[in-house]
Amino acid sequence: MLEMRPGCECCDRDLPADSPDALICSFECTFCRTCVEDVLKGRCPNCGGGFAARPPRSREKWAKYPPGVDRVVKPGGCAVGF
């Protein structure tokens, strides 16, 4: 089951579990679409892999399988053009 991390690791933008702007790598590193496209250029700074849209979890399942609450944020954000 996906952790559904609540924010972008670069800019700390909120990414609710139903956000269409959340992108993840195969390790579930989570970033907003803007950071992936404009800053990271489609490459994860943690593992070097690519990104895919994070599948949304239906709100009906949030009570039993809640989205994550622990935020992961890179100190100082992500380097431009990583």
PyMOL Python script that loads the backbone (N, CA, C, O; Angstrom):
from pymol import cmd

cmd.read_pdbstr("""\
ATOM      1  N   MET A   1       0.845  -1.172   0.000  1.00  0.00           N
ATOM      2  CA  MET A   1       0.000   0.000   0.000  1.00  0.00           C
ATOM      3  C   MET A   1       0.896   1.243   0.000  1.00  0.00           C
ATOM      4  O   MET A   1       1.869   1.319   0.750  1.00  0.00           O
ATOM      5  N   LEU A   2       0.557   2.203  -0.842  1.00  0.00           N
ATOM      6  CA  LEU A   2       1.325   3.442  -0.921  1.00  0.00           C
ATOM      7  C   LEU A   2       1.218   4.257   0.366  1.00  0.00           C
ATOM      8  O   LEU A   2       0.171   4.288   1.012  1.00  0.00           O
ATOM      9  N   GLU A   3       2.317   4.913   0.725  1.00  0.00           N
ATOM     10  CA  GLU A   3       2.325   5.793   1.893  1.00  0.00           C
ATOM     11  C   GLU A   3       1.455   7.023   1.695  1.00  0.00           C
ATOM     12  O   GLU A   3       0.856   7.523   2.647  1.00  0.00           O
ATOM     13  N   MET A   4       1.385   7.510   0.464  1.00  0.00           N
ATOM     14  CA  MET A   4       0.633   8.727   0.151  1.00  0.00           C
ATOM     15  C   MET A   4       1.173   9.911   0.962  1.00  0.00           C
ATOM     16  O   MET A   4       0.442  10.552   1.716  1.00  0.00           O
ATOM     17  N   ARG A   5       2.462  10.181   0.788  1.00  0.00           N
ATOM     18  CA  ARG A   5       3.100  11.285   1.512  1.00  0.00           C
ATOM     19  C   ARG A   5       2.380  12.595   1.210  1.00  0.00           C
ATOM     20  O   ARG A   5       1.931  12.824   0.087  1.00  0.00           O
ATOM     21  N   PRO A   6       2.274  13.451   2.227  1.00  0.00           N
ATOM     22  CA  PRO A   6       1.411  14.630   2.120  1.00  0.00           C
ATOM     23  C   PRO A   6       1.991  15.868   1.453  1.00  0.00           C
ATOM     24  O   PRO A   6       1.294  16.873   1.314  1.00  0.00           O
ATOM     25  N   GLY A   7       3.258  15.816   1.036  1.00  0.00           N
ATOM     26  CA  GLY A   7       3.826  17.031   0.454  1.00  0.00           C
ATOM     27  C   GLY A   7       4.986  16.762  -0.473  1.00  0.00           C
ATOM     28  O   GLY A   7       5.536  15.661  -0.506  1.00  0.00           O
ATOM     29  N   CYS A   8       5.353  17.787  -1.230  1.00  0.00           N
ATOM     30  CA  CYS A   8       6.468  17.727  -2.171  1.00  0.00           C
ATOM     31  C   CYS A   8       7.788  17.778  -1.403  1.00  0.00           C
ATOM     32  O   CYS A   8       7.955  18.603  -0.505  1.00  0.00           O
ATOM     33  N   GLU A   9       8.713  16.905  -1.753  1.00  0.00           N
ATOM     34  CA  GLU A   9      10.010  16.871  -1.090  1.00  0.00           C
ATOM     35  C   GLU A   9      10.872  18.095  -1.412  1.00  0.00           C
ATOM     36  O   GLU A   9      11.798  18.406  -0.663  1.00  0.00           O
ATOM     37  N   CYS A  10      10.585  18.782  -2.498  1.00  0.00           N
ATOM     38  CA  CYS A  10      11.374  19.972  -2.879  1.00  0.00           C
ATOM     39  C   CYS A  10      10.828  21.247  -2.261  1.00  0.00           C
ATOM     40  O   CYS A  10      11.537  21.945  -1.536  1.00  0.00           O
ATOM     41  N   CYS A  11       9.574  21.549  -2.545  1.00  0.00           N
ATOM     42  CA  CYS A  11       9.012  22.846  -2.156  1.00  0.00           C
ATOM     43  C   CYS A  11       8.042  22.763  -0.978  1.00  0.00           C
ATOM     44  O   CYS A  11       7.549  23.789  -0.510  1.00  0.00           O
ATOM     45  N   ASP A  12       7.764  21.550  -0.497  1.00  0.00           N
ATOM     46  CA  ASP A  12       6.862  21.307   0.633  1.00  0.00           C
ATOM     47  C   ASP A  12       5.410  21.685   0.340  1.00  0.00           C
ATOM     48  O   ASP A  12       4.622  21.877   1.267  1.00  0.00           O
ATOM     49  N   ARG A  13       5.052  21.792  -0.936  1.00  0.00           N
ATOM     50  CA  ARG A  13       3.657  22.057  -1.320  1.00  0.00           C
ATOM     51  C   ARG A  13       2.781  20.904  -0.838  1.00  0.00           C
ATOM     52  O   ARG A  13       3.175  19.741  -0.932  1.00  0.00           O
ATOM     53  N   ASP A  14       1.611  21.219  -0.328  1.00  0.00           N
ATOM     54  CA  ASP A  14       0.667  20.191   0.096  1.00  0.00           C
ATOM     55  C   ASP A  14       0.220  19.364  -1.107  1.00  0.00           C
ATOM     56  O   ASP A  14      -0.112  19.913  -2.157  1.00  0.00           O
ATOM     57  N   LEU A  15       0.215  18.043  -0.948  1.00  0.00           N
ATOM     58  CA  LEU A  15      -0.251  17.119  -1.976  1.00  0.00           C
ATOM     59  C   LEU A  15      -1.213  16.122  -1.332  1.00  0.00           C
ATOM     60  O   LEU A  15      -0.811  15.016  -0.970  1.00  0.00           O
ATOM     61  N   PRO A  16      -2.475  16.509  -1.188  1.00  0.00           N
ATOM     62  CA  PRO A  16      -3.458  15.604  -0.594  1.00  0.00           C
ATOM     63  C   PRO A  16      -3.512  14.283  -1.362  1.00  0.00           C
ATOM     64  O   PRO A  16      -3.077  14.207  -2.511  1.00  0.00           O
ATOM     65  N   ALA A  17      -4.041  13.265  -0.731  1.00  0.00           N
ATOM     66  CA  ALA A  17      -4.088  11.923  -1.321  1.00  0.00           C
ATOM     67  C   ALA A  17      -4.832  11.882  -2.648  1.00  0.00           C
ATOM     68  O   ALA A  17      -4.625  10.959  -3.435  1.00  0.00           O
ATOM     69  N   ASP A  18      -5.685  12.850  -2.912  1.00  0.00           N
ATOM     70  CA  ASP A  18      -6.427  12.862  -4.174  1.00  0.00           C
ATOM     71  C   ASP A  18      -5.879  13.899  -5.167  1.00  0.00           C
ATOM     72  O   ASP A  18      -6.544  14.235  -6.146  1.00  0.00           O
ATOM     73  N   SER A  19      -4.677  14.397  -4.909  1.00  0.00           N
ATOM     74  CA  SER A  19      -4.099  15.430  -5.779  1.00  0.00           C
ATOM     75  C   SER A  19      -3.621  14.849  -7.110  1.00  0.00           C
ATOM     76  O   SER A  19      -2.867  13.876  -7.123  1.00  0.00           O
ATOM     77  N   PRO A  20      -4.053  15.434  -8.227  1.00  0.00           N
ATOM     78  CA  PRO A  20      -3.563  14.985  -9.530  1.00  0.00           C
ATOM     79  C   PRO A  20      -2.154  15.495  -9.821  1.00  0.00           C
ATOM     80  O   PRO A  20      -1.548  15.098 -10.816  1.00  0.00           O
ATOM     81  N   ASP A  21      -1.626  16.373  -8.962  1.00  0.00           N
ATOM     82  CA  ASP A  21      -0.299  16.950  -9.167  1.00  0.00           C
ATOM     83  C   ASP A  21       0.811  16.201  -8.442  1.00  0.00           C
ATOM     84  O   ASP A  21       1.971  16.610  -8.510  1.00  0.00           O
ATOM     85  N   ALA A  22       0.479  15.104  -7.744  1.00  0.00           N
ATOM     86  CA  ALA A  22       1.490  14.320  -7.036  1.00  0.00           C
ATOM     87  C   ALA A  22       2.118  13.298  -7.984  1.00  0.00           C
ATOM     88  O   ALA A  22       1.419  12.519  -8.632  1.00  0.00           O
ATOM     89  N   LEU A  23       3.444  13.318  -8.050  1.00  0.00           N
ATOM     90  CA  LEU A  23       4.184  12.355  -8.859  1.00  0.00           C
ATOM     91  C   LEU A  23       5.134  11.599  -7.943  1.00  0.00           C
ATOM     92  O   LEU A  23       5.694  12.178  -7.013  1.00  0.00           O
ATOM     93  N   ILE A  24       5.318  10.299  -8.203  1.00  0.00           N
ATOM     94  CA  ILE A  24       6.186   9.480  -7.372  1.00  0.00           C
ATOM     95  C   ILE A  24       7.171   8.689  -8.239  1.00  0.00           C
ATOM     96  O   ILE A  24       6.916   8.422  -9.413  1.00  0.00           O
ATOM     97  N   CYS A  25       8.304   8.320  -7.628  1.00  0.00           N
ATOM     98  CA  CYS A  25       9.237   7.416  -8.298  1.00  0.00           C
ATOM     99  C   CYS A  25       8.950   6.012  -7.756  1.00  0.00           C
ATOM    100  O   CYS A  25       8.009   5.825  -6.984  1.00  0.00           O
ATOM    101  N   SER A  26       9.743   5.044  -8.153  1.00  0.00           N
ATOM    102  CA  SER A  26       9.490   3.667  -7.719  1.00  0.00           C
ATOM    103  C   SER A  26       9.747   3.457  -6.225  1.00  0.00           C
ATOM    104  O   SER A  26       9.336   2.440  -5.666  1.00  0.00           O
ATOM    105  N   PHE A  27      10.425   4.409  -5.573  1.00  0.00           N
ATOM    106  CA  PHE A  27      10.655   4.334  -4.133  1.00  0.00           C
ATOM    107  C   PHE A  27       9.665   5.197  -3.347  1.00  0.00           C
ATOM    108  O   PHE A  27       9.809   5.365  -2.136  1.00  0.00           O
ATOM    109  N   GLU A  28       8.673   5.734  -4.032  1.00  0.00           N
ATOM    110  CA  GLU A  28       7.648   6.605  -3.460  1.00  0.00           C
ATOM    111  C   GLU A  28       8.153   7.978  -3.054  1.00  0.00           C
ATOM    112  O   GLU A  28       7.499   8.672  -2.276  1.00  0.00           O
ATOM    113  N   CYS A  29       9.315   8.382  -3.573  1.00  0.00           N
ATOM    114  CA  CYS A  29       9.716   9.769  -3.379  1.00  0.00           C
ATOM    115  C   CYS A  29       8.589  10.578  -4.019  1.00  0.00           C
ATOM    116  O   CYS A  29       8.136  10.252  -5.116  1.00  0.00           O
ATOM    117  N   THR A  30       8.146  11.607  -3.352  1.00  0.00           N
ATOM    118  CA  THR A  30       6.949  12.334  -3.780  1.00  0.00           C
ATOM    119  C   THR A  30       7.265  13.792  -4.066  1.00  0.00           C
ATOM    120  O   THR A  30       7.856  14.491  -3.242  1.00  0.00           O
ATOM    121  N   PHE A  31       6.861  14.238  -5.249  1.00  0.00           N
ATOM    122  CA  PHE A  31       7.111  15.612  -5.669  1.00  0.00           C
ATOM    123  C   PHE A  31       5.890  16.157  -6.389  1.00  0.00           C
ATOM    124  O   PHE A  31       5.078  15.395  -6.913  1.00  0.00           O
ATOM    125  N   CYS A  32       5.764  17.478  -6.413  1.00  0.00           N
ATOM    126  CA  CYS A  32       4.677  18.096  -7.165  1.00  0.00           C
ATOM    127  C   CYS A  32       5.076  18.151  -8.641  1.00  0.00           C
ATOM    128  O   CYS A  32       6.259  18.102  -8.977  1.00  0.00           O
ATOM    129  N   ARG A  33       4.101  18.249  -9.488  1.00  0.00           N
ATOM    130  CA  ARG A  33       4.328  18.278 -10.941  1.00  0.00           C
ATOM    131  C   ARG A  33       5.253  19.437 -11.339  1.00  0.00           C
ATOM    132  O   ARG A  33       6.110  19.273 -12.208  1.00  0.00           O
ATOM    133  N   THR A  34       5.083  20.595 -10.713  1.00  0.00           N
ATOM    134  CA  THR A  34       5.903  21.756 -11.048  1.00  0.00           C
ATOM    135  C   THR A  34       7.381  21.486 -10.777  1.00  0.00           C
ATOM    136  O   THR A  34       8.225  21.787 -11.621  1.00  0.00           O
ATOM    137  N   CYS A  35       7.702  20.931  -9.626  1.00  0.00           N
ATOM    138  CA  CYS A  35       9.104  20.639  -9.309  1.00  0.00           C
ATOM    139  C   CYS A  35       9.664  19.560 -10.228  1.00  0.00           C
ATOM    140  O   CYS A  35      10.805  19.665 -10.678  1.00  0.00           O
ATOM    141  N   VAL A  36       8.879  18.528 -10.511  1.00  0.00           N
ATOM    142  CA  VAL A  36       9.350  17.458 -11.399  1.00  0.00           C
ATOM    143  C   VAL A  36       9.674  18.007 -12.780  1.00  0.00           C
ATOM    144  O   VAL A  36      10.715  17.685 -13.352  1.00  0.00           O
ATOM    145  N   GLU A  37       8.787  18.834 -13.317  1.00  0.00           N
ATOM    146  CA  GLU A  37       8.974  19.338 -14.676  1.00  0.00           C
ATOM    147  C   GLU A  37       9.991  20.476 -14.760  1.00  0.00           C
ATOM    148  O   GLU A  37      10.845  20.477 -15.647  1.00  0.00           O
ATOM    149  N   ASP A  38       9.907  21.439 -13.851  1.00  0.00           N
ATOM    150  CA  ASP A  38      10.717  22.649 -13.962  1.00  0.00           C
ATOM    151  C   ASP A  38      12.067  22.579 -13.252  1.00  0.00           C
ATOM    152  O   ASP A  38      13.032  23.200 -13.699  1.00  0.00           O
ATOM    153  N   VAL A  39      12.144  21.840 -12.165  1.00  0.00           N
ATOM    154  CA  VAL A  39      13.375  21.800 -11.373  1.00  0.00           C
ATOM    155  C   VAL A  39      14.142  20.493 -11.603  1.00  0.00           C
ATOM    156  O   VAL A  39      15.343  20.510 -11.874  1.00  0.00           O
ATOM    157  N   LEU A  40      13.444  19.376 -11.493  1.00  0.00           N
ATOM    158  CA  LEU A  40      14.116  18.075 -11.555  1.00  0.00           C
ATOM    159  C   LEU A  40      14.239  17.515 -12.968  1.00  0.00           C
ATOM    160  O   LEU A  40      14.967  16.550 -13.203  1.00  0.00           O
ATOM    161  N   LYS A  41      13.521  18.130 -13.903  1.00  0.00           N
ATOM    162  CA  LYS A  41      13.560  17.694 -15.309  1.00  0.00           C
ATOM    163  C   LYS A  41      13.260  16.202 -15.464  1.00  0.00           C
ATOM    164  O   LYS A  41      13.860  15.521 -16.295  1.00  0.00           O
ATOM    165  N   GLY A  42      12.313  15.700 -14.644  1.00  0.00           N
ATOM    166  CA  GLY A  42      11.830  14.327 -14.779  1.00  0.00           C
ATOM    167  C   GLY A  42      12.703  13.253 -14.158  1.00  0.00           C
ATOM    168  O   GLY A  42      12.465  12.065 -14.374  1.00  0.00           O
ATOM    169  N   ARG A  43      13.707  13.647 -13.392  1.00  0.00           N
ATOM    170  CA  ARG A  43      14.612  12.668 -12.781  1.00  0.00           C
ATOM    171  C   ARG A  43      14.625  12.816 -11.264  1.00  0.00           C
ATOM    172  O   ARG A  43      14.839  13.912 -10.745  1.00  0.00           O
ATOM    173  N   CYS A  44      14.396  11.716 -10.555  1.00  0.00           N
ATOM    174  CA  CYS A  44      14.359  11.752  -9.089  1.00  0.00           C
ATOM    175  C   CYS A  44      15.760  12.045  -8.538  1.00  0.00           C
ATOM    176  O   CYS A  44      16.718  11.365  -8.905  1.00  0.00           O
ATOM    177  N   PRO A  45      15.888  13.049  -7.659  1.00  0.00           N
ATOM    178  CA  PRO A  45      17.200  13.385  -7.106  1.00  0.00           C
ATOM    179  C   PRO A  45      17.687  12.361  -6.087  1.00  0.00           C
ATOM    180  O   PRO A  45      18.864  12.354  -5.728  1.00  0.00           O
ATOM    181  N   ASN A  46      16.791  11.502  -5.623  1.00  0.00           N
ATOM    182  CA  ASN A  46      17.164  10.502  -4.619  1.00  0.00           C
ATOM    183  C   ASN A  46      17.648   9.198  -5.245  1.00  0.00           C
ATOM    184  O   ASN A  46      18.643   8.625  -4.800  1.00  0.00           O
ATOM    185  N   CYS A  47      16.951   8.734  -6.268  1.00  0.00           N
ATOM    186  CA  CYS A  47      17.283   7.423  -6.842  1.00  0.00           C
ATOM    187  C   CYS A  47      17.677   7.489  -8.314  1.00  0.00           C
ATOM    188  O   CYS A  47      18.151   6.496  -8.866  1.00  0.00           O
ATOM    189  N   GLY A  48      17.491   8.637  -8.958  1.00  0.00           N
ATOM    190  CA  GLY A  48      17.844   8.782 -10.356  1.00  0.00           C
ATOM    191  C   GLY A  48      16.804   8.269 -11.326  1.00  0.00           C
ATOM    192  O   GLY A  48      16.985   8.366 -12.540  1.00  0.00           O
ATOM    193  N   GLY A  49      15.714   7.721 -10.805  1.00  0.00           N
ATOM    194  CA  GLY A  49      14.658   7.173 -11.658  1.00  0.00           C
ATOM    195  C   GLY A  49      13.686   8.216 -12.155  1.00  0.00           C
ATOM    196  O   GLY A  49      13.820   9.406 -11.869  1.00  0.00           O
ATOM    197  N   GLY A  50      12.710   7.750 -12.900  1.00  0.00           N
ATOM    198  CA  GLY A  50      11.675   8.623 -13.439  1.00  0.00           C
ATOM    199  C   GLY A  50      10.474   8.692 -12.519  1.00  0.00           C
ATOM    200  O   GLY A  50      10.488   8.166 -11.406  1.00  0.00           O
ATOM    201  N   PHE A  51       9.436   9.350 -13.004  1.00  0.00           N
ATOM    202  CA  PHE A  51       8.233   9.561 -12.205  1.00  0.00           C
ATOM    203  C   PHE A  51       6.985   9.075 -12.924  1.00  0.00           C
ATOM    204  O   PHE A  51       6.943   8.981 -14.151  1.00  0.00           O
ATOM    205  N   ALA A  52       5.986   8.775 -12.136  1.00  0.00           N
ATOM    206  CA  ALA A  52       4.660   8.435 -12.640  1.00  0.00           C
ATOM    207  C   ALA A  52       3.650   9.133 -11.744  1.00  0.00           C
ATOM    208  O   ALA A  52       3.947   9.469 -10.597  1.00  0.00           O
ATOM    209  N   ALA A  53       2.460   9.346 -12.275  1.00  0.00           N
ATOM    210  CA  ALA A  53       1.396   9.946 -11.466  1.00  0.00           C
ATOM    211  C   ALA A  53       1.071   9.025 -10.291  1.00  0.00           C
ATOM    212  O   ALA A  53       0.936   7.813 -10.458  1.00  0.00           O
ATOM    213  N   ARG A  54       0.949   9.611  -9.112  1.00  0.00           N
ATOM    214  CA  ARG A  54       0.573   8.809  -7.947  1.00  0.00           C
ATOM    215  C   ARG A  54      -0.902   8.472  -8.070  1.00  0.00           C
ATOM    216  O   ARG A  54      -1.729   9.371  -8.225  1.00  0.00           O
ATOM    217  N   PRO A  55      -1.247   7.185  -8.005  1.00  0.00           N
ATOM    218  CA  PRO A  55      -2.659   6.842  -8.112  1.00  0.00           C
ATOM    219  C   PRO A  55      -3.424   7.388  -6.908  1.00  0.00           C
ATOM    220  O   PRO A  55      -2.955   7.271  -5.776  1.00  0.00           O
ATOM    221  N   PRO A  56      -4.579   7.973  -7.136  1.00  0.00           N
ATOM    222  CA  PRO A  56      -5.351   8.507  -6.008  1.00  0.00           C
ATOM    223  C   PRO A  56      -6.008   7.387  -5.215  1.00  0.00           C
ATOM    224  O   PRO A  56      -6.343   6.335  -5.758  1.00  0.00           O
ATOM    225  N   ARG A  57      -6.182   7.628  -3.948  1.00  0.00           N
ATOM    226  CA  ARG A  57      -6.912   6.703  -3.080  1.00  0.00           C
ATOM    227  C   ARG A  57      -8.303   7.292  -2.883  1.00  0.00           C
ATOM    228  O   ARG A  57      -8.439   8.473  -2.564  1.00  0.00           O
ATOM    229  N   SER A  58      -9.313   6.492  -3.066  1.00  0.00           N
ATOM    230  CA  SER A  58     -10.672   7.003  -2.919  1.00  0.00           C
ATOM    231  C   SER A  58     -10.919   7.438  -1.476  1.00  0.00           C
ATOM    232  O   SER A  58     -10.431   6.815  -0.532  1.00  0.00           O
ATOM    233  N   ARG A  59     -11.673   8.502  -1.327  1.00  0.00           N
ATOM    234  CA  ARG A  59     -11.963   9.026   0.014  1.00  0.00           C
ATOM    235  C   ARG A  59     -12.665   8.000   0.899  1.00  0.00           C
ATOM    236  O   ARG A  59     -12.542   8.045   2.123  1.00  0.00           O
ATOM    237  N   GLU A  60     -13.387   7.093   0.294  1.00  0.00           N
ATOM    238  CA  GLU A  60     -14.081   6.057   1.073  1.00  0.00           C
ATOM    239  C   GLU A  60     -13.087   5.157   1.812  1.00  0.00           C
ATOM    240  O   GLU A  60     -13.441   4.548   2.822  1.00  0.00           O
ATOM    241  N   LYS A  61     -11.860   5.069   1.323  1.00  0.00           N
ATOM    242  CA  LYS A  61     -10.836   4.218   1.937  1.00  0.00           C
ATOM    243  C   LYS A  61      -9.941   4.971   2.914  1.00  0.00           C
ATOM    244  O   LYS A  61      -9.142   4.348   3.612  1.00  0.00           O
ATOM    245  N   TRP A  62     -10.056   6.298   2.980  1.00  0.00           N
ATOM    246  CA  TRP A  62      -9.177   7.081   3.835  1.00  0.00           C
ATOM    247  C   TRP A  62      -9.305   6.723   5.316  1.00  0.00           C
ATOM    248  O   TRP A  62      -8.309   6.763   6.038  1.00  0.00           O
ATOM    249  N   ALA A  63     -10.484   6.380   5.779  1.00  0.00           N
ATOM    250  CA  ALA A  63     -10.663   6.061   7.196  1.00  0.00           C
ATOM    251  C   ALA A  63      -9.910   4.776   7.554  1.00  0.00           C
ATOM    252  O   ALA A  63      -9.230   4.718   8.578  1.00  0.00           O
ATOM    253  N   LYS A  64     -10.031   3.765   6.721  1.00  0.00           N
ATOM    254  CA  LYS A  64      -9.382   2.481   6.997  1.00  0.00           C
ATOM    255  C   LYS A  64      -7.906   2.498   6.606  1.00  0.00           C
ATOM    256  O   LYS A  64      -7.077   1.882   7.277  1.00  0.00           O
ATOM    257  N   TYR A  65      -7.578   3.200   5.524  1.00  0.00           N
ATOM    258  CA  TYR A  65      -6.213   3.286   5.016  1.00  0.00           C
ATOM    259  C   TYR A  65      -5.838   4.762   4.842  1.00  0.00           C
ATOM    260  O   TYR A  65      -5.815   5.270   3.721  1.00  0.00           O
ATOM    261  N   PRO A  66      -5.548   5.439   5.939  1.00  0.00           N
ATOM    262  CA  PRO A  66      -5.321   6.885   5.860  1.00  0.00           C
ATOM    263  C   PRO A  66      -4.051   7.243   5.094  1.00  0.00           C
ATOM    264  O   PRO A  66      -3.070   6.501   5.114  1.00  0.00           O
ATOM    265  N   PRO A  67      -4.084   8.388   4.420  1.00  0.00           N
ATOM    266  CA  PRO A  67      -2.877   8.894   3.769  1.00  0.00           C
ATOM    267  C   PRO A  67      -1.812   9.177   4.827  1.00  0.00           C
ATOM    268  O   PRO A  67      -2.129   9.383   5.999  1.00  0.00           O
ATOM    269  N   GLY A  68      -0.557   9.186   4.408  1.00  0.00           N
ATOM    270  CA  GLY A  68       0.536   9.467   5.328  1.00  0.00           C
ATOM    271  C   GLY A  68       0.481  10.876   5.886  1.00  0.00           C
ATOM    272  O   GLY A  68      -0.136  11.765   5.298  1.00  0.00           O
ATOM    273  N   VAL A  69       1.127  11.074   7.019  1.00  0.00           N
ATOM    274  CA  VAL A  69       1.187  12.396   7.643  1.00  0.00           C
ATOM    275  C   VAL A  69       2.624  12.879   7.803  1.00  0.00           C
ATOM    276  O   VAL A  69       2.859  14.061   8.054  1.00  0.00           O
ATOM    277  N   ASP A  70       3.582  11.970   7.659  1.00  0.00           N
ATOM    278  CA  ASP A  70       4.985  12.340   7.817  1.00  0.00           C
ATOM    279  C   ASP A  70       5.498  13.018   6.555  1.00  0.00           C
ATOM    280  O   ASP A  70       5.447  12.455   5.461  1.00  0.00           O
ATOM    281  N   ARG A  71       5.989  14.231   6.727  1.00  0.00           N
ATOM    282  CA  ARG A  71       6.502  14.996   5.593  1.00  0.00           C
ATOM    283  C   ARG A  71       7.992  14.723   5.429  1.00  0.00           C
ATOM    284  O   ARG A  71       8.736  14.642   6.407  1.00  0.00           O
ATOM    285  N   VAL A  72       8.412  14.583   4.183  1.00  0.00           N
ATOM    286  CA  VAL A  72       9.815  14.445   3.826  1.00  0.00           C
ATOM    287  C   VAL A  72      10.151  15.654   2.971  1.00  0.00           C
ATOM    288  O   VAL A  72       9.572  15.846   1.902  1.00  0.00           O
ATOM    289  N   VAL A  73      11.084  16.464   3.439  1.00  0.00           N
ATOM    290  CA  VAL A  73      11.437  17.691   2.714  1.00  0.00           C
ATOM    291  C   VAL A  73      12.958  17.822   2.686  1.00  0.00           C
ATOM    292  O   VAL A  73      13.619  17.670   3.713  1.00  0.00           O
ATOM    293  N   LYS A  74      13.501  18.102   1.519  1.00  0.00           N
ATOM    294  CA  LYS A  74      14.932  18.302   1.366  1.00  0.00           C
ATOM    295  C   LYS A  74      15.291  19.666   1.952  1.00  0.00           C
ATOM    296  O   LYS A  74      14.698  20.674   1.568  1.00  0.00           O
ATOM    297  N   PRO A  75      16.252  19.713   2.874  1.00  0.00           N
ATOM    298  CA  PRO A  75      16.692  21.000   3.402  1.00  0.00           C
ATOM    299  C   PRO A  75      17.179  21.881   2.244  1.00  0.00           C
ATOM    300  O   PRO A  75      18.042  21.468   1.469  1.00  0.00           O
ATOM    301  N   GLY A  76      16.647  23.049   2.132  1.00  0.00           N
ATOM    302  CA  GLY A  76      17.042  23.954   1.062  1.00  0.00           C
ATOM    303  C   GLY A  76      16.392  23.675  -0.266  1.00  0.00           C
ATOM    304  O   GLY A  76      16.724  24.329  -1.255  1.00  0.00           O
ATOM    305  N   GLY A  77      15.468  22.720  -0.330  1.00  0.00           N
ATOM    306  CA  GLY A  77      14.783  22.397  -1.575  1.00  0.00           C
ATOM    307  C   GLY A  77      15.675  21.572  -2.495  1.00  0.00           C
ATOM    308  O   GLY A  77      16.670  21.001  -2.049  1.00  0.00           O
ATOM    309  N   CYS A  78      15.328  21.508  -3.759  1.00  0.00           N
ATOM    310  CA  CYS A  78      16.077  20.736  -4.750  1.00  0.00           C
ATOM    311  C   CYS A  78      16.876  21.682  -5.637  1.00  0.00           C
ATOM    312  O   CYS A  78      16.452  22.804  -5.915  1.00  0.00           O
ATOM    313  N   ALA A  79      18.008  21.222  -6.065  1.00  0.00           N
ATOM    314  CA  ALA A  79      18.853  22.022  -6.957  1.00  0.00           C
ATOM    315  C   ALA A  79      18.191  22.169  -8.317  1.00  0.00           C
ATOM    316  O   ALA A  79      17.637  21.208  -8.850  1.00  0.00           O
ATOM    317  N   VAL A  80      18.247  23.355  -8.872  1.00  0.00           N
ATOM    318  CA  VAL A  80      17.687  23.612 -10.188  1.00  0.00           C
ATOM    319  C   VAL A  80      18.483  22.826 -11.227  1.00  0.00           C
ATOM    320  O   VAL A  80      19.714  22.836 -11.231  1.00  0.00           O
ATOM    321  N   GLY A  81      17.741  22.141 -12.115  1.00  0.00           N
ATOM    322  CA  GLY A  81      18.395  21.399 -13.193  1.00  0.00           C
ATOM    323  C   GLY A  81      19.167  20.187 -12.744  1.00  0.00           C
ATOM    324  O   GLY A  81      20.130  19.785 -13.396  1.00  0.00           O
ATOM    325  N   PHE A  82      18.757  19.595 -11.633  1.00  0.00           N
ATOM    326  CA  PHE A  82      19.433  18.401 -11.107  1.00  0.00           C
ATOM    327  C   PHE A  82      19.832  17.456 -12.203  1.00  0.00           C
ATOM    328  O   PHE A  82      20.410  16.404 -11.931  1.00  0.00           O
TER     329      PHE A  82
END
""", "prot")
cmd.dss("prot")
cmd.show_as("cartoon", "prot")
cmd.util.cbc("prot")
cmd.orient("prot")
